[in-house]
Amino acid sequence: MDQVDRILAQWHQERPDLDVAPMGMFGRFGRLRSILSAELDKVFAAHGLNGASFDVLATLRRSGPPYALSPSSLIEWTMVTSGTMTNRLDKLEQAGLISREKNPEDGRGFVIALTEKGHALIDAAVTDHVANQHRLTKALSADEQAQLDALLRKWLAGMEADGS
């Protein structure tokens, strides 16, 4: 039994009329989220990053050559507001990890591009990040990981379809 099981047992005792099964899932998700976030943050911090800066650099890196995107594309991929993105970009530019360059397709706008320093940093960080993710999921077999991923995908698709 884990702590969530003990909490559910208390609810079963006090309110046997309620089906508290979802409470168990949400309790475990909350606990996992807390643990996993802390473990992911350790890897980001080891590279002088946080989750937000990692997200921007990783988005640029996975976009492929020339590793540059418009601010609106970055906002779309990272799902943050323009004000939040501007703050992130200012900090990354000050650190020399990105540059703002004229958009070659539209001289009025600009693109955000990885610098050589940013490219090297995100390559090292993402290598460690993926290794960390493997470490964090090793309690599940490959089949269990695939099953969990499929169930989470189904659940998320249902929630997104409902507009949640």
N, C-alpha and C positions, 0 to 999 in steps of 0.2 A: 504494500500500500504506500502511496505517496501522500503528500499533504493534501492534494486535491481530493483524493479518495476519502480522507478523514473529514474534510469539509462536507462532501456529499453525504457521508454517513450521518453527520449531524443534521443536515437538512432533511434526510429521509426520516430521521427520528422525530424532528420537530414539525415537519410539514409533509407527511406521507402522501398527501393529496396532490403534490406537485411533481411533475416529471422534470427533474433537475439535470437530466443527462447532458443537455447543451451547456450547462454551467461547468461541467467537467472539461468539455472541449475548450471553452473560452478561458477557463482557469489555466489549463495547460498551455494554451497558445500565449496567454499573457506572460506566464513564467518563462516559456521558451523564448519569447520575443525579448524579454529583459536579458536573459543569459546570452542569447545569440548576438544581440546588439552590442553588449559589452565586449564579447569576444571579437566581433568584427572591428569595433572601434580600436582595439589594441593593435591590430595590423595596420589600420589607417594611420594611427598615431606614430607607429614605428617608422612611417615614411613621411611624417610631418603633415599629414592630411587629416581631415575629418570626413564623415560620410558624405557631406555636401560637396566638398572639393573633389573627393574621389569620384563621385557621380558625374560631375562635369568633365573631368579629365578622361574618365572611362568612356563617356559618350563620344567625345572627340576621337579617342583612340580607335574605338570599334567602328567609327564611320568610314574608316579606310582613307587612303591618300586622297587629298592632301591634308587630311586630319583637321578639317576646318568646316564649321557650320555657321549658318546665320544665327543670330540671337533667338529668333522666333523658332527655329528648329531645335535649338538647345532647350528652350522653354517647353516645347511640345514633348521632347524625349524625356526630360527630367520632371515634368509635371509640377513646375513651380511658377509663381507669379513673376512678372517682369521685374518688379522691384527687388524681389529675392534674388533673381538671376543677376541683376546688375551688381548687387553687393558681392555675390560670389565671384563674378568676373573681375571686379576691381581688386579683390584680394589675390586672386590667382595671377593677375597681370603684375601686381606689385611684387609677387614672389618670382616673377620671370618664367612662369609655367605656361602662360598663354600670351598671345598677342592679338590685338585688334588690327585687322588689315582691310583695305578697300576690297569690296566684293568685286571680283573680276567679271562677274556676270551683270552687275548693276552698280555703276559707279557712285550712286547716291548712298548706298548702304555699305555695311562692312560685315566681315566674317570674323569669327573667333577661331584662332588656329593654335594648335599645340606648338610650343617652341621645342627645340632640341632637348632642353632641360626637362620640359614637361613630358615629352615623349619617353625619355629615359626613366623618369620617375614613375609614370603610370605603368610602364612595362614591368618594372620591378614590383610595384605595389600590387598589380593585378595577378602576377605570378604567386606572390605570397597570399593574396586574398583567395585564390582558387585552392591552393594547398590548405588553407585554413578551413574553407568550406568542406573540403573532403574530410578533414579531421573532425569537424563538428557533426558530420552526418555518418560517421563510421559505425555508430551503434545500430544502424539499419543496414540490412543487406542491399545489394543492388536492386533486387526485385522489390523489396519493401520501399526503397527510395522511389522507384518508378511508380509503384502503386500510390504512394502518398502524393507524389507530384500530379498524377492523373486525377486524384480526388480533389486536390486543391485547385487544379485547373478548372474542373467541373463546377466546384463551389464558387470560385471567382467569376466564371462566365455567367453563372446564374445571378449572382449579386449585381454584376455590371449590366446584365440585361434588364434587371428590375430598376435600374437607375440608382442603386445604392451607392 
